[in-house]
Amino acid sequence: MVTDVAVTRAANTVTVLGGPTVLIRLAGWTLLTDPTFDAAGTEYQDGPVMVRKTADPALKPGELPALDAVVVSHTGHQDNLDATGRTVLSGASEVFTTVAGAEDLGGAAVGLEPWQTRILSKPPGRTPLNITAVPARHGPVGTEDLTGPVTGFLLHTDDGSAPTVYVSGDTVDLDAMSALSDRYRIDVALLHLGAAGFEAFGDIRLSLTATQAVEARRLLGDPLVVAVHAEGWAHYTEDRSHVQQVFDAAGVPLHWPTQGEPITLPDPHTR
């Protein structure tokens, strides 16, 4: 039930709302990723391709809790930040994105360079939460000019009291994930799957294939993997059945959440 989103602030949970949009409760903070709240059937012309939304979000903007921060992997594609999603940003205390994305959004949006960290520390009384930008690439090497800048995020505390959560954003940059694992322990990985692709771009895949995701999990140190941005839009080239088969064949677990239902994150001290 969607009403299950109203969990206590003390719980560490993630709730996939649809596409790339995830409500995260971590160390007493409430965050949202890549807001997409337009209705199913909405279409967007993005250069040579048409992007079509196929499912409604699990929550409407008015049903969201108060947001301490929103992290936006990139602002240039409507399947990561749509028209209604932009209005959601105005209700957040903090917005973090790429440097180019901050210029696009204006206002108080903060653009982060790769590996730059900002800290949520107000209001006082909560454990400070670090938001670190993780390098990302929205397609194979050479597609950067086509797709534009994108970033992932690592959400982590200095004292290790909450699980460390990696939000991949739209990326296929496995080298960056390996570098991330060298720097930090990863407890939970929200991986953008679905192998996004368009006929106009041929065989180019702009987000992780299932095979890449299995390798990403290994590089990240075998965290809990939650499937994100793998349903709700028309441009995925790999469906749930295929992705699950690849993970099963590799003998590794994958959590494919029911939209709107919170997932309780593992205690970092028991992993």
Backbone hydrogen bonds, N-H to C=O, Kabsch-Sander energy under -0.5 kcal/mol:
donor,donor_aa,acceptor,acceptor_aa,energy
4,D,1,M,-1.7
5,V,2,V,-2.2
6,A,3,T,-1.7
7,V,5,V,-2.6
11,A,8,T,-1.4
13,T,11,A,-0.8
13,T,25,R,-1.7
14,V,263,I,-1.7
15,T,23,L,-2.5
17,L,21,T,-3.0
18,G,21,T,-0.9
19,G,231,E,-0.8
21,T,18,G,-2.3
22,V,20,P,-0.6
23,L,15,T,-2.9
24,I,22,V,-0.6
24,I,31,L,-3.0
25,R,13,T,-2.9
26,L,24,I,-0.5
26,L,29,W,-2.3
28,G,9,R,-0.6
29,W,26,L,-2.4
31,L,24,I,-3.1
32,L,69,A,-1.5
33,T,22,V,-1.8
34,D,71,V,-2.1
41,G,53,K,-3.0
42,T,39,A,-1.7
44,Y,51,V,-2.7
46,D,44,Y,-0.7
46,D,49,V,-3.1
47,G,45,Q,-0.6
49,V,46,D,-1.9
51,V,44,Y,-3.2
51,V,49,V,-0.5
53,K,42,T,-2.7
54,T,232,G,-2.5
55,A,232,G,-1.1
58,A,17,L,-2.9
63,E,60,K,-2.2
64,L,61,P,-1.5
68,D,30,T,-2.6
69,A,30,T,-1.3
70,V,94,E,-2.0
71,V,32,L,-2.6
72,V,96,F,-3.0
73,S,71,V,-0.5
80,N,77,H,-1.9
81,L,77,H,-1.4
82,D,35,P,-1.3
86,R,82,D,-1.8
87,T,83,A,-0.9
88,V,84,T,-1.4
89,L,85,G,-1.3
90,S,86,R,-0.6
90,S,87,T,-0.6
91,G,88,V,-1.8
92,A,89,L,-1.6
93,S,67,L,-1.5
96,F,70,V,-2.7
97,T,110,V,-2.3
102,A,98,T,-2.2
103,E,99,V,-1.6
104,D,100,A,-1.9
105,L,101,G,-2.6
106,G,102,A,-2.6
109,A,106,G,-1.6
110,V,95,V,-3.0
111,G,109,A,-0.5
112,L,97,T,-2.8
112,L,110,V,-0.5
115,W,133,A,-2.9
116,Q,113,E,-2.3
118,R,131,I,-2.3
120,L,129,L,-3.1
121,S,119,I,-0.7
126,R,123,P,-0.7
129,L,120,L,-2.0
130,N,128,P,-0.5
130,N,156,H,-3.2
131,I,118,R,-3.1
132,T,130,N,-0.5
132,T,154,L,-2.6
133,A,116,Q,-2.5
134,V,152,G,-2.2
136,A,150,V,-0.6
139,G,137,R,-1.9
143,T,140,P,-2.0
146,L,143,T,-0.7
147,T,143,T,-2.4
148,G,144,E,-2.7
151,T,73,S,-1.7
152,G,134,V,-2.9
153,F,167,V,-2.5
154,L,132,T,-2.5
155,L,165,V,-3.1
156,H,130,N,-2.0
156,H,154,L,-0.6
160,G,157,T,-0.5
165,V,155,L,-2.4
166,Y,164,T,-0.5
166,Y,188,V,-3.0
167,V,153,F,-3.3
167,V,165,V,-0.5
168,S,166,Y,-0.6
168,S,190,L,-2.3
171,T,169,G,-1.1
172,V,137,R,-2.2
174,L,172,V,-1.5
177,M,173,D,-1.2
178,S,174,L,-2.2
179,A,175,D,-2.2
180,L,176,A,-2.2
181,S,177,M,-2.2
182,D,178,S,-1.5
183,R,179,A,-1.0
183,R,180,L,-0.7
184,Y,180,L,-2.6
186,I,220,L,-0.5
187,D,164,T,-1.4
187,D,185,R,-0.5
188,V,164,T,-2.2
189,A,224,L,-3.1
190,L,166,Y,-3.5
191,L,189,A,-1.0
191,L,226,V,-1.6
192,H,169,G,-0.6
193,L,191,L,-0.8
193,L,228,V,-2.4
195,A,208,L,-1.9
197,G,235,H,-2.6
201,F,198,F,-1.6
202,G,199,E,-1.6
204,I,201,F,-1.5
206,L,196,A,-3.2
208,L,171,T,-0.5
208,L,192,H,-1.2
213,A,209,T,-2.3
214,V,210,A,-2.1
215,E,211,T,-1.7
216,A,212,Q,-2.8
217,R,213,A,-2.4
218,R,214,V,-1.6
219,L,215,E,-2.6
220,L,216,A,-2.1
221,G,218,R,-1.4
222,D,217,R,-2.8
224,L,187,D,-2.5
226,V,189,A,-2.6
226,V,224,L,-0.5
227,A,255,H,-2.5
228,V,191,L,-2.4
229,H,19,G,-2.6
234,A,52,R,-2.2
236,Y,233,W,-0.6
237,T,194,G,-2.0
237,T,195,A,-0.6
238,E,194,G,-1.6
243,V,239,D,-2.4
244,Q,240,R,-2.9
245,Q,241,S,-2.2
246,V,242,H,-2.1
247,F,243,V,-2.2
248,D,244,Q,-2.8
249,A,245,Q,-2.6
250,A,246,V,-1.5
251,G,247,F,-0.6
251,G,248,D,-1.0
252,V,247,F,-2.2
255,H,225,V,-2.7
256,W,254,L,-0.7
259,Q,257,P,-0.5
260,G,16,V,-2.4
261,E,258,T,-2.1
263,I,14,V,-2.6
264,T,262,P,-0.5
265,L,12,N,-3.0
270,T,267,D,-1.9
271,R,267,D,-0.6
